[in-house]
Amino acid sequence: MVLQLSFQASHGFRNASSYDTHRPSYPLEVVDDLLAHLQVKDVPNARIVDLGAGTGKFTELLAARDENYHVVAVEPHEEMRKALSAKGLSTVDVLDGYANSMPVESQSVDAVVAAQAFHWFATDDALEEIHRILIPGGNFGMVWNVEDYNAPESWEPTTKWEATMKEIMWSYHDQRPRFRHDLWRNVFDKQVSSTPFTIQAADPLFSLPLGEDSTKFIHWLHPDAIWERFRSLSQISVLEGDELAGVRDKAFTAMGAPYVEANERGELPLHGHVVYTWTSAVPGAPIKEGG
């Protein structure tokens, strides 16, 4: 079964230009470290799939590197894909495809990366498809920019205004798991789980435990820019009319509170983490379950 874009993704990311303008890129040191873990750093002409590439925030960083990677950017959202294609990245092929149905030959790529995306398709089918296109022992990496206001509930926000923004974010439950719900890990963990009624009949597709690291960031942004970044998140971008206006009012009230410290340009410190993780494909057939 081919994955279909959810309403939250198809509608929430329809303004690809705004997404590309207001979403952040990734620190070069994180990209460097992740590529080292994926064993493609300093490997000329390595073949990499950027899965769920969106408007190409991570794709651009791969295309700019000295290794001269051949990158295949797979993205199912038409507007996002058009925005990426318009960037004219010469070493990148931009293709329409889903995580469990990629137009990529089997065992043909050295690494797969999902940037700000894996939570959308953390399924058995997608994991099997990623395993299919990787060379034996190839590597899969995931990376997320996680602002304090979009973080798991257990993570303590750095400032009071970011805590208020986080409360707003968590008040919107649309039944679609995001990074902050931490459910994306389940598809890996259940590779080695079993019950009296379910027996795993093959070895895991990917090595465990996952490698993982993170680094903190601070981005100084004007409240208008913070709002646009906040609004680009899918569960907010689908809002309209009075509901969207109400969220905007709450956000600007939080950012304009007397206790909020701004710099001389009126910018606020936006805090968060870049979280990245990696694993290697285990040679062998996909997992099958039997009773």
C-alpha positions as a Markdown table, in Angstrom:
| # | Residue | x | y | z |
|---|---|---|---|---|
| 1 | Met | 0.0 | 0.0 | 0.0 |
| 2 | Val | 1.4 | 3.4 | -1.0 |
| 3 | Leu | 1.4 | 6.1 | 1.6 |
| 4 | Gln | -0.9 | 9.0 | 1.1 |
| 5 | Leu | -0.2 | 12.5 | 2.3 |
| 6 | Ser | -2.3 | 13.3 | 5.4 |
| 7 | Phe | -4.4 | 16.4 | 5.4 |
| 8 | Gln | -2.0 | 18.0 | 7.9 |
| 9 | Ala | 0.9 | 17.5 | 5.5 |
| 10 | Ser | -0.9 | 18.3 | 2.2 |
| 11 | His | -2.7 | 21.4 | 3.6 |
| 12 | Gly | -0.2 | 22.4 | 6.2 |
| 13 | Phe | 2.7 | 22.6 | 3.8 |
| 14 | Arg | 0.8 | 24.1 | 0.8 |
| 15 | Asn | 2.7 | 27.4 | 1.2 |
| 16 | Ala | 6.1 | 26.0 | 0.3 |
| 17 | Ser | 7.7 | 29.4 | -0.2 |
| 18 | Ser | 6.8 | 30.5 | 3.4 |
| 19 | Tyr | 8.1 | 27.1 | 4.7 |
| 20 | Asp | 11.4 | 27.5 | 2.9 |
| 21 | Thr | 11.8 | 31.1 | 4.1 |
| 22 | His | 11.0 | 30.6 | 7.7 |
| 23 | Arg | 12.3 | 27.1 | 8.5 |
| 24 | Pro | 15.9 | 26.9 | 9.6 |
| 25 | Ser | 18.8 | 25.1 | 8.0 |
| 26 | Tyr | 21.1 | 22.7 | 9.9 |
| 27 | Pro | 24.5 | 23.5 | 11.6 |
| 28 | Leu | 27.3 | 22.5 | 9.3 |
| 29 | Glu | 29.1 | 20.7 | 12.2 |
| 30 | Val | 25.9 | 18.6 | 12.7 |
| 31 | Val | 25.8 | 17.7 | 9.0 |
| 32 | Asp | 29.5 | 16.8 | 9.1 |
| 33 | Asp | 29.1 | 14.6 | 12.1 |
| 34 | Leu | 26.0 | 12.9 | 10.8 |
| 35 | Leu | 27.6 | 12.2 | 7.5 |
| 36 | Ala | 30.6 | 10.7 | 9.3 |
| 37 | His | 28.3 | 8.3 | 11.2 |
| 38 | Leu | 26.6 | 7.4 | 7.9 |
| 39 | Gln | 30.1 | 6.6 | 6.5 |
| 40 | Val | 29.8 | 9.0 | 3.5 |
| 41 | Lys | 31.9 | 11.9 | 4.8 |
| 42 | Asp | 34.9 | 12.3 | 2.5 |
| 43 | Val | 33.5 | 9.7 | 0.1 |
| 44 | Pro | 33.5 | 11.2 | -3.4 |
| 45 | Asn | 30.4 | 10.6 | -5.5 |
| 46 | Ala | 28.5 | 8.8 | -2.7 |
| 47 | Arg | 24.9 | 8.1 | -3.5 |
| 48 | Ile | 22.5 | 9.6 | -1.0 |
| 49 | Val | 18.7 | 9.7 | -0.9 |
| 50 | Asp | 17.2 | 12.7 | 0.9 |
| 51 | Leu | 13.8 | 11.2 | 1.9 |
| 52 | Gly | 10.9 | 13.6 | 2.5 |
| 53 | Ala | 13.2 | 16.3 | 1.2 |
| 54 | Gly | 10.6 | 19.1 | 1.4 |
| 55 | Thr | 11.9 | 22.3 | -0.1 |
| 56 | Gly | 15.5 | 21.1 | 0.2 |
| 57 | Lys | 16.8 | 22.5 | 3.4 |
| 58 | Phe | 19.1 | 19.5 | 4.0 |
| 59 | Thr | 19.4 | 18.8 | 0.2 |
| 60 | Glu | 21.1 | 22.1 | -0.3 |
| 61 | Leu | 23.8 | 21.3 | 2.3 |
| 62 | Leu | 24.5 | 17.9 | 0.6 |
| 63 | Ala | 24.7 | 19.5 | -2.8 |
| 64 | Ala | 27.2 | 22.1 | -1.6 |
| 65 | Arg | 29.7 | 19.7 | -0.2 |
| 66 | Asp | 33.1 | 18.9 | -1.7 |
| 67 | Glu | 32.4 | 15.2 | -2.0 |
| 68 | Asn | 30.2 | 15.8 | -5.1 |
| 69 | Tyr | 27.5 | 13.6 | -3.9 |
| 70 | His | 24.8 | 12.3 | -6.2 |
| 71 | Val | 21.7 | 13.1 | -4.4 |
| 72 | Val | 18.2 | 11.8 | -5.1 |
| 73 | Ala | 15.6 | 14.0 | -3.3 |
| 74 | Val | 12.3 | 12.1 | -2.9 |
| 75 | Glu | 9.3 | 14.3 | -1.9 |
| 76 | Pro | 5.6 | 13.5 | -2.4 |
| 77 | His | 4.2 | 17.1 | -1.8 |
| 78 | Glu | 3.9 | 18.8 | -5.2 |
| 79 | Glu | 4.4 | 22.4 | -4.0 |
| 80 | Met | 7.4 | 21.4 | -1.8 |
| 81 | Arg | 8.9 | 19.5 | -4.7 |
| 82 | Lys | 8.5 | 22.4 | -7.1 |
| 83 | Ala | 10.2 | 24.8 | -4.6 |
| 84 | Leu | 13.1 | 22.3 | -4.4 |
| 85 | Ser | 13.4 | 21.9 | -8.2 |
| 86 | Ala | 13.4 | 25.6 | -8.7 |
| 87 | Lys | 16.7 | 25.8 | -6.8 |
| 88 | Gly | 18.4 | 24.2 | -9.7 |
| 89 | Leu | 20.8 | 22.0 | -7.7 |
| 90 | Ser | 22.9 | 20.4 | -10.4 |
| 91 | Thr | 23.9 | 17.2 | -8.6 |
| 92 | Val | 20.3 | 16.5 | -7.3 |
| 93 | Asp | 17.6 | 14.5 | -9.0 |
| 94 | Val | 14.2 | 15.6 | -7.6 |
| 95 | Leu | 11.6 | 12.8 | -7.7 |
| 96 | Asp | 8.0 | 12.3 | -6.7 |
| 97 | Gly | 7.7 | 9.4 | -4.3 |
| 98 | Tyr | 6.6 | 8.1 | -0.9 |
| 99 | Ala | 8.7 | 6.6 | 1.9 |
| 100 | Asn | 7.3 | 3.1 | 1.1 |
| 101 | Ser | 7.4 | 3.5 | -2.6 |
| 102 | Met | 10.5 | 5.2 | -3.9 |
| 103 | Pro | 11.5 | 5.3 | -7.6 |
| 104 | Val | 15.0 | 4.1 | -6.7 |
| 105 | Glu | 16.7 | 0.8 | -7.6 |
| 106 | Ser | 17.3 | -1.8 | -4.9 |
| 107 | Gln | 20.7 | -1.7 | -3.2 |
| 108 | Ser | 21.7 | 1.4 | -5.1 |
| 109 | Val | 22.4 | 4.0 | -2.5 |
| 110 | Asp | 25.1 | 4.4 | 0.2 |
| 111 | Ala | 22.9 | 6.4 | 2.7 |
| 112 | Val | 19.4 | 7.7 | 3.2 |
| 113 | Val | 18.7 | 10.8 | 5.2 |
| 114 | Ala | 15.3 | 12.0 | 6.5 |
| 115 | Ala | 15.5 | 15.6 | 7.7 |
| 116 | Gln | 12.6 | 16.9 | 9.8 |
| 117 | Ala | 10.5 | 14.2 | 8.3 |
| 118 | Phe | 10.8 | 10.6 | 9.6 |
| 119 | His | 8.0 | 11.1 | 12.2 |
| 120 | Trp | 5.6 | 11.4 | 9.2 |
| 121 | Phe | 6.3 | 7.9 | 7.9 |
| 122 | Ala | 7.7 | 5.8 | 10.8 |
| 123 | Thr | 6.1 | 2.6 | 9.6 |
| 124 | Asp | 7.2 | -0.9 | 8.9 |
| 125 | Asp | 6.6 | -0.5 | 5.1 |
| 126 | Ala | 8.8 | 2.6 | 5.0 |
| 127 | Leu | 11.6 | 0.9 | 6.9 |
| 128 | Glu | 11.5 | -2.0 | 4.6 |
| 129 | Glu | 11.7 | 0.3 | 1.6 |
| 130 | Ile | 14.6 | 2.2 | 3.0 |
| 131 | His | 16.3 | -1.1 | 3.7 |
| 132 | Arg | 15.6 | -2.2 | 0.1 |
| 133 | Ile | 17.3 | 0.8 | -1.6 |
| 134 | Leu | 20.4 | 0.8 | 0.7 |
| 135 | Ile | 23.5 | -1.2 | -0.2 |
| 136 | Pro | 24.2 | -4.0 | 2.3 |
| 137 | Gly | 25.5 | -2.3 | 5.4 |
| 138 | Gly | 24.4 | 1.1 | 4.1 |
| 139 | Asn | 23.3 | 3.7 | 6.7 |
| 140 | Phe | 20.1 | 5.6 | 7.5 |
| 141 | Gly | 20.2 | 8.9 | 9.3 |
| 142 | Met | 17.5 | 11.2 | 10.8 |
| 143 | Val | 17.8 | 14.8 | 11.9 |
| 144 | Trp | 15.4 | 17.3 | 13.4 |
| 145 | Asn | 15.5 | 21.0 | 14.5 |
| 146 | Val | 13.5 | 21.0 | 17.7 |
| 147 | Glu | 12.6 | 24.4 | 19.1 |
| 148 | Asp | 11.8 | 24.5 | 22.8 |
| 149 | Tyr | 8.1 | 25.2 | 22.0 |
| 150 | Asn | 7.9 | 22.1 | 19.8 |
| 151 | Ala | 9.8 | 19.7 | 22.1 |
| 152 | Pro | 8.7 | 16.6 | 24.0 |
| 153 | Glu | 6.7 | 17.4 | 27.1 |
| 154 | Ser | 9.5 | 16.2 | 29.4 |
| 155 | Trp | 11.9 | 18.8 | 28.0 |
| 156 | Glu | 12.0 | 22.0 | 30.1 |
| 157 | Pro | 11.7 | 25.2 | 28.0 |
| 158 | Thr | 14.5 | 27.7 | 28.5 |
| 159 | Thr | 12.3 | 30.7 | 29.0 |
| 160 | Lys | 8.7 | 31.5 | 30.2 |
| 161 | Trp | 7.6 | 32.8 | 26.9 |
| 162 | Glu | 8.8 | 29.6 | 25.1 |
| 163 | Ala | 6.9 | 27.6 | 27.8 |
| 164 | Thr | 3.7 | 29.5 | 26.9 |
| 165 | Met | 4.3 | 28.8 | 23.2 |
| 166 | Lys | 4.9 | 25.2 | 24.0 |
| 167 | Glu | 1.5 | 25.0 | 25.8 |
| 168 | Ile | -0.1 | 26.4 | 22.7 |
| 169 | Met | 1.6 | 23.8 | 20.5 |
| 170 | Trp | 0.6 | 20.9 | 22.8 |
| 171 | Ser | -3.0 | 22.1 | 22.9 |
| 172 | Tyr | -3.4 | 21.0 | 19.3 |
| 173 | His | -3.9 | 17.3 | 19.1 |
| 174 | Asp | -4.6 | 16.2 | 15.5 |
| 175 | Gln | -3.8 | 12.5 | 15.9 |
| 176 | Arg | -0.7 | 12.8 | 13.8 |
| 177 | Pro | 2.6 | 11.9 | 15.6 |
| 178 | Arg | 5.4 | 14.5 | 15.5 |
| 179 | Phe | 8.9 | 14.3 | 16.7 |
| 180 | Arg | 7.8 | 15.7 | 20.1 |
| 181 | His | 5.6 | 12.6 | 20.7 |
| 182 | Asp | 8.6 | 10.3 | 20.5 |
| 183 | Leu | 6.6 | 7.6 | 18.8 |
| 184 | Trp | 8.9 | 7.4 | 15.7 |
| 185 | Arg | 11.3 | 5.2 | 17.8 |
| 186 | Asn | 8.7 | 2.4 | 18.0 |
| 187 | Val | 9.2 | 1.1 | 14.5 |
| 188 | Phe | 12.8 | 0.4 | 15.4 |
| 189 | Asp | 12.2 | -0.9 | 18.9 |
| 190 | Lys | 9.6 | -3.4 | 17.8 |
| 191 | Gln | 12.0 | -5.1 | 15.5 |
| 192 | Val | 13.3 | -7.0 | 18.5 |
| 193 | Ser | 10.2 | -7.2 | 20.5 |
| 194 | Ser | 8.0 | -10.3 | 20.8 |
| 195 | Thr | 4.9 | -11.5 | 22.7 |
| 196 | Pro | 3.5 | -15.0 | 23.3 |
| 197 | Phe | 1.3 | -14.3 | 20.2 |
| 198 | Thr | 3.9 | -12.7 | 17.9 |
| 199 | Ile | 7.2 | -14.1 | 16.8 |
| 200 | Gln | 9.8 | -12.2 | 14.8 |
| 201 | Ala | 10.8 | -14.6 | 12.1 |
| 202 | Ala | 14.0 | -12.7 | 10.9 |
| 203 | Asp | 16.7 | -10.5 | 12.2 |
| 204 | Pro | 16.1 | -6.8 | 12.5 |
| 205 | Leu | 16.3 | -4.6 | 9.4 |
| 206 | Phe | 18.5 | -2.0 | 11.2 |
| 207 | Ser | 21.1 | -2.1 | 13.9 |
| 208 | Leu | 20.1 | -1.3 | 17.5 |
| 209 | Pro | 20.5 | 0.7 | 19.6 |
| 210 | Leu | 20.3 | 3.7 | 17.4 |
| 211 | Gly | 23.2 | 6.1 | 17.5 |
| 212 | Glu | 22.1 | 9.5 | 18.8 |
| 213 | Asp | 23.5 | 12.9 | 19.5 |
| 214 | Ser | 22.2 | 16.5 | 19.9 |
| 215 | Thr | 23.4 | 20.0 | 20.2 |
| 216 | Lys | 21.7 | 23.1 | 21.5 |
| 217 | Phe | 21.1 | 26.2 | 19.4 |
| 218 | Ile | 20.0 | 29.8 | 20.0 |
| 219 | His | 18.6 | 31.8 | 17.1 |
| 220 | Trp | 18.1 | 35.5 | 17.7 |
| 221 | Leu | 14.9 | 36.4 | 15.8 |
| 222 | His | 12.4 | 39.3 | 15.7 |
| 223 | Pro | 9.0 | 38.3 | 17.1 |
| 224 | Asp | 7.5 | 38.5 | 13.6 |
| 225 | Ala | 10.0 | 36.0 | 12.3 |
| 226 | Ile | 9.4 | 33.7 | 15.3 |
| 227 | Trp | 5.6 | 33.8 | 14.6 |
| 228 | Glu | 6.2 | 32.9 | 10.9 |
| 229 | Arg | 8.4 | 30.0 | 12.0 |
| 230 | Phe | 5.9 | 28.9 | 14.5 |
| 231 | Arg | 3.1 | 29.3 | 12.0 |
| 232 | Ser | 4.9 | 27.1 | 9.5 |
| 233 | Leu | 4.4 | 24.0 | 11.7 |
| 234 | Ser | 1.8 | 21.9 | 10.2 |
| 235 | Gln | -0.7 | 21.8 | 13.1 |
| 236 | Ile | -0.7 | 25.6 | 13.2 |
| 237 | Ser | -0.5 | 26.3 | 9.4 |
| 238 | Val | -3.8 | 24.4 | 8.9 |
| 239 | Leu | -5.6 | 26.9 | 11.1 |
| 240 | Glu | -7.7 | 29.7 | 9.6 |
| 241 | Gly | -9.8 | 32.8 | 10.6 |
| 242 | Asp | -10.5 | 33.5 | 14.2 |
| 243 | Glu | -8.7 | 30.4 | 15.4 |
| 244 | Leu | -5.5 | 31.4 | 13.7 |
| 245 | Ala | -5.9 | 35.0 | 14.9 |
| 246 | Gly | -6.4 | 33.7 | 18.5 |
| 247 | Val | -3.2 | 31.7 | 18.4 |
| 248 | Arg | -1.3 | 34.7 | 17.0 |
| 249 | Asp | -2.6 | 36.9 | 19.8 |
| 250 | Lys | -1.5 | 34.4 | 22.4 |
| 251 | Ala | 2.0 | 34.0 | 20.8 |
| 252 | Phe | 2.6 | 37.8 | 20.6 |
| 253 | Thr | 1.3 | 38.3 | 24.1 |
| 254 | Ala | 3.9 | 35.7 | 25.3 |
| 255 | Met | 6.7 | 37.2 | 23.3 |
| 256 | Gly | 5.8 | 40.7 | 24.5 |
| 257 | Ala | 5.5 | 40.0 | 28.2 |
| 258 | Pro | 7.4 | 42.4 | 30.5 |
| 259 | Tyr | 9.8 | 39.7 | 31.6 |
| 260 | Val | 11.0 | 38.9 | 28.1 |
| 261 | Glu | 14.5 | 40.1 | 27.3 |
| 262 | Ala | 15.3 | 41.3 | 23.8 |
| 263 | Asn | 18.5 | 42.6 | 22.3 |
| 264 | Glu | 19.0 | 46.1 | 20.9 |
| 265 | Arg | 17.4 | 45.1 | 17.6 |
| 266 | Gly | 14.3 | 43.8 | 19.3 |
| 267 | Glu | 15.2 | 40.1 | 18.7 |
| 268 | Leu | 14.4 | 37.3 | 21.1 |
| 269 | Pro | 16.6 | 34.3 | 21.8 |
| 270 | Leu | 14.8 | 31.2 | 20.3 |
| 271 | His | 16.2 | 28.1 | 22.0 |
| 272 | Gly | 16.2 | 24.5 | 20.9 |
| 273 | His | 18.2 | 21.4 | 20.0 |
| 274 | Val | 19.3 | 19.8 | 16.8 |
| 275 | Val | 18.7 | 16.0 | 17.3 |
| 276 | Tyr | 20.3 | 13.5 | 15.0 |
| 277 | Thr | 20.3 | 9.7 | 15.0 |
| 278 | Trp | 21.7 | 7.0 | 12.8 |
| 279 | Thr | 21.6 | 3.2 | 12.2 |
| 280 | Ser | 23.0 | 0.8 | 9.6 |
| 281 | Ala | 21.1 | -1.7 | 7.4 |
| 282 | Val | 21.4 | -5.3 | 8.5 |
| 283 | Pro | 21.9 | -7.5 | 5.4 |
| 284 | Gly | 19.1 | -9.9 | 4.9 |
| 285 | Ala | 15.4 | -10.1 | 4.0 |
| 286 | Pro | 12.8 | -7.8 | 5.5 |
| 287 | Ile | 11.3 | -8.8 | 8.9 |
| 288 | Lys | 8.2 | -11.0 | 8.6 |
| 289 | Glu | 5.8 | -11.8 | 11.4 |
| 290 | Gly | 4.3 | -15.1 | 12.1 |
| 291 | Gly | 1.9 | -16.5 | 14.7 |
